[in-house]
Amino acid sequence: MAAKPAIPANTSANPVHTSEKPADTPAKPEPFKCHVNEDPDGNKPDFIYGGPFFVPLKKEDRLMDLNTPTNVAHSGTYKRSYAYHCLKERLPIILTKVIDYVNRTKPGAESQNYISNVSKLKYDLTTNKTFEHFTAKNEETEKWNRWIDELQYSTYFTNSFLWTECYVYRKLQEQCELYPSLANFDPFQEQKISAVTSGLEPMCIVAEKMPDMLNNTDEEQQKLDFITLLKLCLWANKCDMALTLGEPVNLIGADEETMAKKAIDPFQMIIDLKDKLSIDNSAKAYQNLKSKVPKTRAKMEKAAAKPFKQKCSCERMARLQGWKIHTPPEEPEPPPPPPPPLEGEEMVLPPKIPCPAKLIVPSRIVYDIVCDNTGYELFTDLCFGTFLVKQELVEAVRFHVKKYPWFISDATMKDFNHLIEECSKASYSRVIPPPPPKEVKEGEEPPEPEEPRNISSEGVRELAATWKQYLEDGSFFVTDEDFWTYPHVYKDMQKIDPNLYRNFQFSTGILFKGDLNYRKLMGELNTNPYAKMLERLQGFNPAPIIACRTVKSEIICGMPKGKFELYTKLDPDWMKKGIYGVIQFCPKAEPFKPGTLPCIDYGKTCFSKECPVHKDF
């Protein structure tokens, strides 16, 4: 049999079958063949030259036995990376536990469909299949499907680790949207409730010392308390069940026998873990806040003295953007005007609501906290926010939580409310026996015996009452914007969610908690560990930023010279264990200019006649 002729690289023709030919029959010349030169690793170029045209080649998805190169997004492509390990080993275990939990707790046909779909999701993940479209009928489906279609790499391991993780958790949420009986189901609820219960002891110890911090009048002590509370927020980030695959977190790493004799004291943790805090900019963050707030107040007073521009600009902004122009619905007859004031009384005028599109000065001094885990960590975030308000460093604190169950223990609106409710009725009491007396040398006076330590939840209940009051009077407010469950890094926030970015520009500062937020701040890139934080934020500078996390991924920046090599020499896996922590601060905030978009309520409650009370500021 003669050899089959080669198929041109730029055609899709079927092979041409030949029959035996006499020896004297001249062979047909081979068809033109585009030659593709591969490098020694088998990587192909993006194009080949095929006569007068360049023919694009579809690259095969290859997994490489390499570490993640510098300034490349973390992904499962690099088999020596933590991303590969998580996608291959850790994330499938989490999905298996979800399947087991549903099987144990949710009988019924729809639950079995849920299990079947999650099992398929797990199979697709472990076998590096292509991302599938979403099918639930809601606003987000169209967005996610468009993002999938726009991907350069569309399989679980070859796309960025961050994108793939977010896709998996969003797919879990979609299963709840597909089946009515699971509409409010949280596959991680059991672990999160347990996290609140197991965190009561450290909550009690923190609550016991909070009154002294809240009622202090000394400025130097205020700075020390600010730093202490920020460090409590940091080490509370150890309570990340995505790291423990949903298992309970042991804050002090002690065995059960030791735990029975020893309190879980968060303030002692700050001392014990002093050498594990590799970057500490907490003092700089305090000084920036103290200097920024008076300047902001002065701007607010100056703006208030100017004539009030009440006319809404949202319709004009919509026209400039080419958006649909909304007309208000038919309005009922206006109510009769209020009666004139009695002699000696002042006329009470309706509040003047500024148009967000015109504002370049905030109407309140607000601080933002982008939360991470529920339980004890969320408790410390609330304590930090309470301190900011009570010490009059700010007027209000805005907490940002997830819209859906996310990365196992991330706080949702339901978790936020659950924590406050559990704290309000907490009933915890424990007596810690004193340690055995130390041996004294001959001739020395024995020390006074230590008293047993009584731990109770009275202070926790008092804090919960304060939080409820703050939520009622507007000193605290909590939001769950869609962006936090999108797969995008923060440098893209201004493009993806411009209203959220603009809201941050009104902020006095933003505290980003935890590893996922840190990865998004850094763009999920394998950064040079000594690169400056400002550089790695890649233009994301809506307001001064604090990044507070225990290190659980191979992304870090701003380290002191030589520390990265030192830590790596002591433990090559130090970045994967949550042992070390960072409190990093970037003071830069880009100049605040008038907006270019209508407010978030345009077409709903805003029709560009007179600004209503907007929910976005």
Disulfide bonds with the S-S distance in Angstrom:
none
